[in-house]
């Protein structure tokens, strides 16, 4: 019996990671998102869950699908197998150790040091599987922050993101999605692929560590750079941008429209499209820096023009003129837009709809083989395979 190669339509998966076995001891979002991306590319991912409730996100409701499954769980667990293991039970722990010993990749997000007592920490696993690529995800690293729980909201707050989000005179807000969990998952997936490439060249496995706070500070990009290189501490500006204007929702005759002029050429197009070419002769608006310095003078001049037509009318004028603009959609409208643009955003492995992997490959495309598994759905098959030696 071989479980390390998935089959689609009777043929082995040909993705770039086919044949790679991932022991997934992670839960909630960052780790499962990383392993779903690996699974999309052909890796065989065995998701280890606690008996009873399984992954925490199975209980995060509402909303649910028609069969009562948490949609949060469904969003990040396709293409995986599930086995329920109680690591305090000697027999189950033996299964877990057998899985770790066979795996090419192990990923976990227990609190730092939490797997030592089970003999599933990197040092213990690498003793029997020295080529393992072992990835640990934490909230705040393994030094002074080792004891801190790693929830995205905590990191949005402590990293400074919430200090940037909201109206200038209002309270700080979290982002509408667990953005740093997602960014951390992306970093983890990239690191795993890089480590597998290193192993292919050298035969060496290695330990990878990432954490939400480090990923957050990296993901804050220009905002952390403003502090480090510019000595400026950014703060809340609502929907405005510190370095660009216009780059925000602007009111029209019947609602707001996102309008962007991110360089001088786009501003020229905007000025002509709204029938205000005289703005181009005003030295206050000649460059991006000067427009930022005089945004309070420029804003009412733009709004006076935009008030003469509806948001849809302006979209129909500005978009063909080469001015980046767009409506503020709801999520369903965003999905519908992607469909109209031919991006085919929805896939349905096993009849369960989800958003497709966002990267296209000319030779090794992602595949969508399995719906997110029920808790322990593959336990018998996985146990039999692990015990077959």
Phi, psi and omega in degrees: 000136175230127180252356189277000176228117177284160181233136176235126179053038176084357181241145178300146177298135183250018180296162183298341179250015179298140184090349177274125181258124182247120172269108188259099177261021182263166180209170181072254191234304190301308180293308179300327177294317178300314184288332174295320177298319177295319180295321177304329183267014171108349180295146172271116183249120175254113185270117180266124183231156176287140176299153177097275183263335182070205178307137182307324186291346174297336183258001184273088181229158354283175359273170177231162172282179182300331181268007175092004180280138179298127180293335176299311178299317183299331188289343190223020186224021176290164174064021182241161168254150180241135171229134180264121182227131173265105186292348175275352177266123185305320181293316179293322179296323177298319177298316180299318180292323176298319178297313179299325181289333180268340191290150168277326183226137169234134180230137182212152175225038169294163172303143182311128182086355187291340181263358182299316184294343178261358184069029180242014173285170185301315184300318181290316181294316182293339179296327178255345181224072188294343180269006182297139167263110190247117184245122177250133178242131177227176179279314189225025177088182186253007179259246184295338181261012186301328184271000183272135179290146187255077175256142184304318182300320178300320183284326173302323180285308189284335179284338183110351182302317182294334177291346180260350193249119181127177179287152183305323183258008182254184180284159174290150179233151171279158172292157184284359176219159181284073192298324183281333170299315181295314180298319179296320177298320177297315178298319180296315180297317179297317181297320180297315179296319178297319180292325175295322177296318177299318180295322179298324181279327190242342186082358184269131167276177177196165177260133177245138175228133171219164181212158186296320183293317178296318178296324179295314181296324174293319183288345176281354172033257186295336181286319175290326177295325178301321179288310189286319185258338183248350181067023182247130176263107181294158176217183186293133177231021184064231179265004180281161180246136183299324190248355184227140170207133354283143177200067189186171173290134176237137181290140175246200181292339183219013181160178185269150177224132173292126178232130184231131168230088189272000175205173185295325179295318178293326178294322177298317178297319179297313182300316179292319185294327180269004178076033180229058182294342180296338178298333183286341180267356182272118183299338179294339186241019189285330182226168179300316179300318181288326177294322176296318181293334184240030183297330180292333176276326182284323185306308182296332178292321176291317183295325179299322179286314184295335181290348185277349180219165179284166179299319180294319179298317179293323177300317181293337179270312189286318183300311178296336180280357179089018178263120178298124181200162179181161179283164173266099187274159162280169183300318180295325177290326176295318177297317180297322178298314179300322177294317179296329181276003177078021181276351179046064190286345189249132171239158185223067176297126181064021180081005180259113184288141175206171181276132184293158173305134189280000182249135172260146181235132182287334184244328187227071185291155172301157176230156185234089194264324189224142170288164175305132188282149168294157183301121177072014187300331185250015186301313182296316182296316182293317179299316181297320180294315182293331181269003187286340179284000000 
